[in-house]
Amino acid sequence: METGWVDPVWGIDLMGEWFSIRRGDDSDTFGKTDSVALHATRPKTSKPVTSIGLAGSKYRSFQVIRDLEVRTSFFRECLRDLRSRLQSSEMSLANQNEIARIDKRLRSPWLFYSSKRKGARAIGLADNGTVFVNLEHLKAKAIASLRQAGRDDPALTQAISALRWSDVRDAFAAHIFDSSGGNIFLVRRALDHNHVATTQHYLRQRRQLRQRLDAFRKVVETALTEVKQGRTVDPTILFLASNYSDFGEEDREKLLAYRTRLGMGCRNPVDPESHLAPNHVVGTPCAVQRCVLCRHGIVFKDAYEGLADRHGDLVWLRNNIPPNRWLTSSLSWELEAIELVRDRVFTESADAFRRRSEARVSEVLSGQAYVFDDPEIMVGRH
């Protein structure tokens, strides 16, 4: 989902104009060059909000919600039919309330079918992200699937049988937290907590506490090893040595001896990822050096100057190329990645980072510097 869209996505109104498309070409289908603005109302403040993203991407908010709208089209027809019949009958208070409930469902993408009811009343609304299911039924299905796959393990079967709803909730929270890169706001939305402080307390009491204790133990052991061997404890080396079992002396020497144009380290400077450097000549140093997007890139704390310059270049490009081209390029990802690194790594030098980035933009505007130090990029610049 687009940045900041976790709460507003629940405020989309499918009965109104909930999106607007900006075409990148004359095609009738949504393509990679099309952008979309999603319009909604924030649930808590009732203020209108707009999120801009790509229209053609299968897993962005726009396509997900459109797919939900199509998949629930039969439900919506049933609700509209019931609404029409109610409107044509006596407008009693009960009918008015029922029409209001139907409208609430028609406005939302989040409909589901309940087998416990019949007709239009079987169409439920997941207005808080929760759908109730039978846990015993789920456990029976899981055990049956294991047996069908030839994995009739008594210990595993017993563990599944002993599952409680709190275990399922813990596992779901851990899955959301890990899959989102530690995004506590997504976990809050998934668990339907009113305040993020509740989610923080919840995570501290659960699996993440054990994980962080294990990580702390690894860091302490690695730091003690560095001190015993008479080395300066570098935070980047400390992170790599405690998180990667294959990190050895050769890797350490490479990182300390080689820095990219951005001031970052690189675990394999002659073998960049193919999607970043498709024309790379095997065995030669990487010429592209889009380090923050590459799995080989390692951030050192003294790399903020090179990254700030790169940030300034990307900001200039964002402000000077068409929005469709920017959104469909990996440059927007690179800018987001640098800002993520800035916020997590350069907290103490954040002001210096911002000033250097702004100075870089000014230098590019005045012609004292070139974007990515490449004069060809500046051809046709206004």
N, C-alpha and C positions, 0 to 999 in steps of 0.2 A: 504494500500500500504506500501511497505517497506520504511524504513527511507531514505529520500533524493530522492525519486522516483517521486515526483510531477511533476517536469519539464522534466526529461529524458524520462518519459513514452510517451511523444509526439514525441520522436525521434526514436522510434522503427521502424525497417525496415523489414517488413514481406516478402520482396523479398530476404532477406539474411538470414544468420544464426543468428536468434535473440535470441536463447536460447540454453543452454546445460544442460543436466540432469546428476545428479550424483545419481546412483541407490543405495538404501539401501538394496535391496534384488533382487531376480531373477524374480520377477513378471513382466508381460508385461504391467500392468496398473500402474498409478502413485499412490503411497501409502504414508502413513504418514512419512515413513523414507526416502523418496526421497527429495533431495534438487535440486534447479534449479538456474542457473545463467542467468539473462536477460541482453542482450547486446544492447546498444543503443548509440546514439550520442546526446550530449547536444545541444539543439537548439541554444543557444546564443554563445557558445564557439567552437562548432563543434568538441569537444573532445570526444573520446570514454569513456563510463562509463558502469560499471557492477553493478548489484544489485543481492544479493543472498537471496533467500527465500525458502519457502516450496513449493514443486511441487503439493502435493495432496490437499492443502487447497483450498476450493471452492471460497473463497473471497479474496485470495491473487492475486497479479498482474498477475502472470503467467496464472492461470486458467481463470481470467476475459478476458485477451487478447486472449487466445485460443478460448474461447466461442464466442468472437466477430468475430474471424477469421472464425469459423464454420458457424455462423449465416449469415455472409455476403458472403459466398462462391458463391452463385448464382450471386451476383453483380460482384464478382471478375472474374467469368467465362465470363460474358458479356464484362467486360473491356479487358480481355485477347483476346477474339475473335475480338473485335474492333482493338486492338493493332496489332494483326496478319494481319488483312486486310489492315491496314495502312502501315505496313512494306512491304507488297507485292505490294503496289502501288507506284507511283512516290514519292520519298522522297523530296517533296517540303518543304519550310520553314514552311508553315501552318501545314503540316502533322508532321513535326518534333516537333513543339510546342505542337500539340495535343498528340503525344506519350509521351512527357515529362509530360503533365498534367495527363495522364493515369497512368504513372509510379508513380507519386506522390500519387495517390489514392491507387494503389496496395501496396505501401510500408506501408500505414497507416492502423491501425485497425479501425479507426474512420470513417466509411462510413455510410451514411443514404440515404434514398430514397425520392425524391421530386416528388409529384404528379403533379407539374406544368410543368414537362418536360417529354419527351418520350425516350425510349431506354436507351443506355448507358449514355446519357447526363442527365438522371434523377438521376444518382448516384452522390451524393454530398459528400464532404469531410469536416468534422468538424475539420479543422486544427487549429482553435483557440478556440475550445470548445463551439462554438455557433451555434445553429440551430434555424432559424426563424420560428415562428408559429403565427397563427392568434389569438390574445388575445380575440376578440369578440367571436370566436368559442369556446375557452376554457371556457369563462364565461357562455355561453349558456349551455355547457356540464355540468358544475358544478351545475347550477341551476336545470337542468333536473334531475341530480342525486339526488339532495336534495328532489325534489318532488316525485321521484320514491321511495325514502326511507321514505316517509311520513313526511318530515320535511319542509313543505312549510311555512317557517317563513318569513313574509314580510320584517322585519328588516334585516335579513341575506341576503335575495335576493337582497335588495337594496344595501347592502354593497358590495356584489359581483359585481353587475352591475356598481358600481362606481370605481372599481379597475382600476388602471393605470399601465403601464409597470414599472414605478418607484416603485410602491408598491410590484409588483411581484419580482422585483430585490432585494428590501430590505428584503423581506421575505426569499428569497433564500439565501442571504448572511447571514442572522441571523441563518437559519437552518444549513448551513455549519459550521458556527462559533461555534454554540452550540453543534452540533453532534460530532465535531472533538476535543472537549475539549479546544476550544479557539485557534485553529491553524490558525493563520492569513495568513500563506503561502498558505493553501488550499483555503481560501477565495480569495486571490489574483489571484490564478490560475482560480478559477471559474468565477470571474468577469473580467478576462482578463486585469487586470491592469499591466502596464509596471513596476511600482515600488511599493514596499511594503508600502512606505510612503503614497501613494495614498489610499491604502486599509485602513491604520491606520486612516487617516483623514475621510474616508467614514464611518468607524465603529463608530468613535467618534461622528459623526453627527446623527447617527441613533439610533436604538433600544437599542444598548449596552450602550449608554449614560444614558438612563432612568434606565436601569437595575442597572448600577453601582451607580447611585444616590440613588436608593432604598437600595442597599447593604450598602452604606456608612451610610445612616440613621440608619439602623439596628445596625451596628457596634457602632456608637456613642451612641445610646440609651442603648445598652448592657454595654458599658464601663462606662457610667454614673451610671447605676444600680450597677455595681461592686464597684465603688468608694463610692457610698452612703452607701453600706453595709459593708464598711471597708475592702474589699478584695483587694489583689494584682491583678492587671490586667494581667492575663496570656494570651498570644496571642492565644494559642490553645483553652482554655476555651472560649475566646472571639469569636473565629470562630464558635465553636459548638453552643454556646448559641444564636448567631445571625442568624444561618442558619438552626437550627433544633428546631421546635416548641415544641417537646417532651423532650428536654434536661432539666433535673431537678436536684435537690439537690443530689439525689442518684447517678446519673450519674457523677456529679462533684466529689463526695467523692470517687467513684470507680477509677476514672482516677487519682486522686491525691494519692491514697493509693497503686495502683497496677501498676507495670511496667513489661513488658515482658523481655525476655533475650536480646532483641535488644534495650531495653531502651524505647520502645514505650508504650503508653497507650492502653487500650483495653476496649471497651464498654461492651463486654460480653465474658470474658475469659473462661467460661465453655461451650460455644456453638460455636465453630469454624465452618466455612463453610465446608460442606461435601466434596466438590471437593478438598479442601486443606488437610483435615484430615478425610479420609474415614473410618478409624479404630478408631475414637474417641469414648471413653466411656462416655456416657451421664452423666453429673453432675460432671465430673472431670475436672481439669484445662487442657487447650490445651497443648499438648505435641509437636506439630509440630511448632507452632509459626512462620509461614511465614507471618509476620504481614503486610508487605507492599502490599500483594495481598488480604488481608482480609478486608471486609467492616467494621469490628469492630475495625481495627487498627487506632490509633490516633498518629500522629507524634508530639513530643515535640522537642524544639530546642536543648535540652541537650541530645538528643538521637543519636547525630551524631557518637559517638564512637562505639556504638553497630552496627549501620548501616554500618559504615566504615569497621568494621571487617567482617560483612556479605558480603559486596561488595568485599573485598579481597578474601574471600573464593570462591565466585562465579567466579571471574576473574581466579583464579587458576583452577577451574573446566572447564571453557570455553577453557583454553589453554591445558588441559590434557585429554579431552575426545573426541571421534570422532565427527566431525561437525554435522553429521546427528542426532546423539543422543542429542547433545546440542540443535539443532534447533527444535527438536520434543518434547523437555521437557519444563515444565513450569519454569525451572531454568532461561532460557533466558528472559522470561517475568519478573521474579523477579529482575534480574540484571537491566533491562530497567526501572523498577518501582523505584528501589533504586536510579538510576542515575537521574530520573525525580525529585524525592524528594530532592536529593542533589542540583540540579540546582535551584529549586524553594524555598526551605526552608533554606538550609545551605549556602546561598550566602556569608555571612560574614565569615564562617569557611570553605570555599571550599578548601583552601590550606591545612588546618589541616586534613580535610577529606581525601584528596588525599594522604598525607603523611602517615596517619594511615593505609589506604587501602594497600599502597605499602609495608609498614612494615609488615602487616599481611601476604601478599603473600610471603615475604622473610622468615617469621617465619615458614610458612607451608613448603616451599622448604627446609629449614634447619632441619625440623623435630621438631622444638620447639613448634609447634602448630598443631592441627588437624582441617581439614575442618569441620565446624559446630560442633567442639569439639567432633567429633566422630572418634575414631581410626579405625573403620571398613572401613570407606571411603578411608583411605590411604593404604589399603592392595593392594599390587601389584604396588605401586607408584614407578616411576623411579626417 
